[in-house]
Amino acid sequence: MKLRQKILLLAVAPLAVAMLGIALAVRFQATQLAQHERTLVESAYLQSKETELRHYVELAQSAIAPMVHSGRTDAATRQAAMEALARLDYGPDGYFFLYDLQGRNLMHPRQPELVGQDLWMLRDPQGALTIQKLIAAAKAGGGSVRYLWKKPSSQQLAPKLGYVVAVPEWGWMLGTGIYLDDVESTLRQLDARAATDIRETMAWIGAIAAVSILLVAASGLALNISEHREADAKLRQLAQRVVQSQEEERARLSRELHDGISQLLVSVKLVLEAATNRLRLAPAEGAAVAPVLGMALNRLDTVFNEVRRVARNLRPALLDDLGIFAALQHLAREMQGGSHLQIGVSQAGTPRELPDEQATALYRIAQEALTNVERHAGARKVTVALAFDPDATRLTVRDDGSGFDVARMQLDPRRGIGLRNLRERIAALGGQFGIVSGIGGTELVATLPLVKAPARPVASIPAEPSQS
């Protein structure tokens, strides 16, 4: 690691640790505060409801007090008191209930099926003896009791806060209650709001930390930005020079193969043809040699064609003589002749002379693309389109093959080397390279910016060697 990178790391690391510590401390304090607030709200709410219930019970006691204090204990008087209590309700779930001190239900306006039942041993789902708790509180002078009971409006068990008192003259327990599920819902809303506030606070802290770290990092990177740009420029120039050197070497090798080896092979062929003619004129002298010489001629023809093919692949002469479009047409004819592909080449826009490096890059891209289509795509038709736009030159190769996963190909270091090389070559020339592939086929697009081609001497077209 370089010294400047170490200094940058020493500046960023303490800041990141400090912001993390602040975030954890704020989160802990906010959580504690939210829990304390929840406890206070719950306590204040329950106290207010307990006071409200006590007032309700006192109101109910006042309603039946004349009958209780009348001294009459007959069934009619008690029934009148029960009816008076049954009419005292408040809201859909606010009502009064009566039990005797042995746990038998005497009056329940919302659940009349319980009237007359002995509920002394009634237990809630948690195993608590509900009625015994209520009677014990009433005998102790009255008070509030928390328990579970079926809510009439929803027919579901819900937590309930009850307030009960004893009516000792008649041996009754009088009570009422309020369901606490609404309280629980309110408390859950408070908890959700507190959690949201904590998340927003943490997000703000994270954003501030990110901005601070980015500012520090940007300040450090600003010290080296000019050096990095210069280094990148040098690397691009170097890459372009490497590609240019490769193409120059290929052109030199192509000339040597054509002007040297090819001419030698032609001369050998002429000698062998002369020998064959002499043997034909004097068949008695060397009839056995003629078949061998004929085979040699066939093999020399094969070698000669192979040398010409290698020379064209290394550096097609048409690229220098007639331009990129003619070279692409020739490449398509050669590929089509040796495969089942139907290749169409088209041109759009006003043709112009391209710099050598651009023409070579586009030709190599087309060559690599057609080779990949032939080997892997399973396609039947391929179109090669060359477009001379006002500000760029665009090459598009489209096939109707099976396609492939571009993302996986780019991530696999053992595959797609040719495509990566083409992408780097286009990037070195300041162009853009894109490829889209799917079930319907693959489309490859290479775009190079408009650059004025330098003047160059007219290349002489070497004469084709005679094969007669």
Secondary structure, 3 states (H helix, E strand, C coil): CCHHHHHHHHHHHHHHHHHHHHHHHHHHHHHHHHHHHHHHHHHHHHHHHHHHHHHHHHHHHHHHHHHHCCCCCCHHHHHHHHHHHHHCCCCCCCCEEEEECCCEEEECCCCHHHCCCECCCCECCCCCEHHHHHHHHHHCCCEEEEEEEEECCCCEEEEEEEEEEEECCCCEEEEEEEECHHHHHHHHHHHHHHHHHHHHHHHHHHHHHHHHHHHHHHHHHHCCHHHHHHHHHHHHHHHHHHHHHHHHHHHHHHHHHHHHHHHHHHHHHHHHHHHHHHHHHCHHHHCCHHHHHHHHHHHHHHHHHHHHHHHHHHCCHHHHHCCHHHHHHHHHHHHHHCCCCEEEEEEEECCCCCCHHHHHHHHHHHHHHHHHHHHHHCCCEEEEEEEECCCEEEEEEEECCCCCCHHHHHHCCCCCHHHHHHHHHHHHCCCEEEEEEECCEEEEEEEEECCCCCCCCCCCCCCCCCCC
